[in-house]
C-alpha cells in the first residue's frame, strides 16, 4: 500500500494560568511547512504573558487507502490537520478528518484542528492524484426470507404449537368469575 510521509512543524501557545492552582500548559496553535532549525521546546516569541513555543516537527503519514478521506478534508470549508497531545507532548498529527474526530472523543487527549498549510495541501493533492481509486457503491438487495428457502427464517406457529399457561396467575379466570 503506497504511503508518503510529510514533515510539519507544530507551534504551541502558552497563556498564564487562570488561577493560582492551575498550571501553565502549551496548546498547539499553528503549523509550519518549513521546519525551523530549533530544538524542541524552544521559546520562539513572547508577548507579555503569552509565549509561543516550538513543539517539534512531526510526520503526517498519507496512506493510499484513505485518499477519499483526504479529499473530504480538502473540500471542507477549513482544511485542517489534527494534532493530538498527551501530557503536553505531540503524539500524532493526521490529515484524516475521521481519525481526528475519533481522537477528539478521548477525554485524556488534547486534540486541536489546525489550518492546513498551503504547501502541504498541494502535496496531499499530488498524492491523491497519484493514488486515488474511486470505489463504486453497490447497494445490496434484500431478499425476503421464507421458510421454504431458509430453514432459519421465522415461522408462524399454529395454536397447537403455542405454549399456553394453564396454571398460576395467568391461568386463573378473572376475579368474580369462578
N, C-alpha and C positions, 0 to 999 in steps of 0.2 A: 504494500500500500504506500504510494508516494506521500512524502511529507516534506515540509520546508520549515526551517527554524529562522525566525526573525527576532533580533535583539531589540529591546526597548528599554529606555531609562525611565525610572519612576521617581518622581519628586513628591515629597511629603511636606505638609504644613503642620506646624505645632502652634496651638494657641495657649495662652495661660489658662491654668485650671480655673473652673468656675467658683470653687470654694477651697478652703484650706485642707480639706480631706481628700480632694481629688488630686490625681497626678497628671502631669503633662504627658500627652501622647501624640505621636506623629500619625497623621491620617493622609493616605495617598490623595493628591490633588491634581497632578498633571503628568503627562507622558512626553518624552522627547525621543525622536527617532535617532538623533545624533547622541552617541554615548560620550559623556564628558570624561576627561582624564582626572577623576576624583576618586577618593576612597569612599567606600560605602559608609554612610552615616555622616558625611561631611556637611558642615553648615554652608549653604550657598548664599543665603541672604537673610537679613534681619531688619524688620521694620517695627520699631517699638518692641512690643512683647511677642509679635508674630515672627516665627522663624521658619525658613524653608530649608529642608534637608534633602540630600541626595540619598535615596533608599536603595540604590544599586541598579545594575542592568539585569534584565530577566528575559528568558526565552518565551516567545509566543510560538507555539508549535501548530502549524497548519496541516491538517490531515485531509487527504483527498476524499474520504468518506463523509466529511462534514461540510463540503462546499455549499450545499443548499442552505445550511445554517449561516455561513458567511455571507451568502447573497442576501438573506433576510436582514442581517446586521447592516450591510452596506446600503440597503434600501430604506432603512429606518430614518426617522427624522433627524436623529443624532447618532451616527455610527459610533460605536464605543468599543473599548477594551475593558474587561472586567479584571480588577486587581483584588486578590484575596490576601488578607494579612492574618497571621496568627501571632499573638503576643508582640505586636509592633514590627514584625518581620514579614516581608512579602513572601508568600508561599507559592502563588500561582498567578499567572497573567494569561487570560484566554480571550480569543476573538469570537468564541461560540456563545451567542446570547442565551441559549438554553442551559449551557453549563454554568454561565454566570448567574442565572436565575436560581439554579439548583444550589450553588454555593451560598447564595444570599439567604437561603432557608435555614442555614446552620446558625444558631444564635451565638456560638462560640467564636465565629469568624467575623471580621470586619471586611465587607465587600463593597467596593466603590466602582461604579461605571464611569470611566473617564473618556473624554472625547478622543477619537481615533486620529492620530497624526496623518496628514495627507500622504506622506511618502509611504507609510505602512499600508494605507488604503490602496495605493497603487500596486504595491507588492501583492496584496491579497487579491486584487482584480486580475493580476497576471497569473497567479496560482490557480484561481477559479477558471480562467480561460484555458489553461493547460490541462486541468484535471477534472473539470465538472462533467458529469454524465447525468442527463435527465432521466429520472425514474418515472415510468408510466404508472399511474394509479389504476388498478383494476378493482372494481367493486365486486365483491363476492355476491353471488346469487344464493338466496336462501331457498332450500328445498323443504317443503313441509314434510314433517316426519309422520309416517303412518305405521301402524303395527305390522302391516303386510311387508313393508320394505325394511324396517329396522326393528329388531326384537327389543331394543331399549326404549322404543317410543312409548309415550304414555298411553294407557288404555282406560277405557270406561268400564267400571265394574257393574255387574248386574246386581240386583237386590240380593240374590242368593250368595254372592261373593262378598258382600259388605259385612263388616262386623257390627253387630248391634248389641249394645249393653242391655242386659236383661235384669241385672240385679244392681243394688246400690241406689244412690240418689237419682241418677238419670233414668233408671228402670222403673221407678215408682210412679204411680199416677199422681196428678196434681192434688193438692190438699182439698179436702171436702168431697172427693170422688173416690170412694173405696169400693 
